[in-house]
């Protein structure tokens, strides 16, 4: 069994910063990369960023230059540093990883950007 747990969501003002964290545990042998997605109210879940086992990163155009994903393979953790936050970044942020060909998702953490 694989557990994925996110933390760090909060209410932040526009222009502010926030750091999300995610840890995978359990039967995670052969885990392949980790990624963040988000889902805003009334919208479909969308890709935000991913990091591969080799440390390569990919970002959605909407967050490029503002968000930074980083990972620690030894600890099976990944973080998402979010700067210059905008109201449109408001969403539930989900972390996931692939183990044995199955994508395992966390429960999500709420990020609200509002004055």
C-alpha positions as CSV (number, residue, x, y, z in Angstrom):
1,X,0.0,0.0,0.0
2,X,1.2,3.5,-0.8
3,X,0.3,6.6,1.1
4,X,0.8,10.1,-0.2
5,X,0.3,13.0,2.2
6,X,0.4,16.7,1.3
7,X,0.8,19.7,3.7
8,X,1.4,23.4,3.7
9,X,-1.8,24.8,2.2
10,X,-3.0,28.1,3.6
11,X,-4.6,31.5,2.9
12,X,-2.1,33.9,1.4
13,X,-2.4,37.4,-0.1
14,X,-1.8,38.1,-3.8
15,X,1.9,38.4,-4.4
16,X,2.8,36.2,-1.4
17,X,4.6,32.9,-1.2
18,X,3.8,29.5,0.1
19,X,5.6,26.2,0.3
20,X,3.8,22.9,-0.1
21,X,5.3,19.5,0.9
22,X,4.5,16.0,0.0
23,X,5.7,12.6,1.4
24,X,5.2,9.2,-0.1
25,X,5.5,6.1,2.2
26,X,4.6,2.4,2.3
27,X,5.4,0.0,-0.5
28,X,7.1,2.6,-2.7
29,X,9.8,0.5,-4.2
30,X,10.3,1.5,-7.9
31,X,8.5,4.8,-7.4
32,X,8.8,6.9,-10.5
33,X,8.9,10.7,-10.0
34,X,6.5,12.9,-8.2
35,X,4.2,15.6,-9.5
36,X,1.8,18.3,-8.4
37,X,-1.6,19.0,-9.9
38,X,-4.4,21.3,-8.8
39,X,-8.1,21.7,-9.1
40,X,-9.9,25.0,-8.8
41,X,-13.7,25.1,-8.0
42,X,-15.7,24.2,-11.0
43,X,-12.7,23.3,-13.1
44,X,-10.9,20.1,-14.1
45,X,-7.8,19.0,-12.4
46,X,-4.7,20.4,-14.2
47,X,-1.0,19.6,-14.2
48,X,1.3,22.0,-12.3
49,X,4.8,20.6,-12.1
50,X,6.7,17.3,-12.0
51,X,10.2,16.1,-11.1
52,X,11.7,12.9,-12.4
53,X,13.9,10.4,-10.6
54,X,16.9,12.1,-12.4
55,X,15.9,15.5,-11.1
56,X,14.5,16.9,-14.4
57,X,11.6,19.2,-13.9
58,X,8.6,20.2,-16.1
59,X,6.2,23.1,-15.4
60,X,2.8,24.2,-16.7
61,X,3.1,27.5,-18.6
62,X,0.9,29.2,-16.1
63,X,3.3,28.7,-13.2
64,X,6.7,28.8,-15.0
65,X,9.0,31.3,-13.4
66,X,6.9,31.5,-10.2
67,X,6.8,27.9,-8.9
68,X,9.8,25.6,-8.2
69,X,9.5,21.9,-7.6
70,X,12.3,20.1,-5.7
71,X,12.6,16.6,-4.4
72,X,14.6,14.3,-2.0
73,X,14.6,10.8,-3.4
74,X,16.1,9.4,-0.2
75,X,13.2,10.7,1.8
76,X,10.6,10.3,-0.9
77,X,9.5,13.9,-0.5
78,X,8.8,16.7,-2.9
79,X,8.1,20.4,-2.3
80,X,6.5,23.1,-4.3
81,X,7.7,26.6,-3.7
82,X,5.1,29.0,-4.9
83,X,6.0,32.7,-5.3
84,X,4.2,35.7,-6.7
85,X,0.9,34.0,-6.1
86,X,-2.2,35.1,-7.9
87,X,-5.9,34.7,-7.1
88,X,-6.1,32.3,-10.0
89,X,-3.7,30.0,-8.2
90,X,-6.5,29.3,-5.7
91,X,-7.1,25.5,-5.8
92,X,-6.7,22.2,-4.0
93,X,-3.2,21.0,-4.7
94,X,-2.6,17.3,-5.1
95,X,0.6,15.4,-5.0
96,X,1.0,12.0,-6.8
97,X,3.6,9.4,-7.7
98,X,3.6,6.3,-9.8
99,X,4.4,2.9,-8.3
100,X,4.1,-0.3,-10.2
101,X,2.3,1.5,-13.0
102,X,-0.4,2.9,-10.7
103,X,-0.7,6.6,-9.9
104,X,-1.2,7.2,-6.2
105,X,-2.8,10.5,-5.2
106,X,-2.9,12.3,-1.9
107,X,-6.0,13.9,-0.4
108,X,-4.9,17.4,-1.4
109,X,-4.2,20.6,0.4
110,X,-6.1,23.9,0.0
111,X,-4.4,27.0,-1.3
112,X,-6.4,30.2,-1.3
113,X,-4.9,33.4,-2.7
114,X,-7.1,36.4,-1.6
115,X,-6.8,39.8,0.0
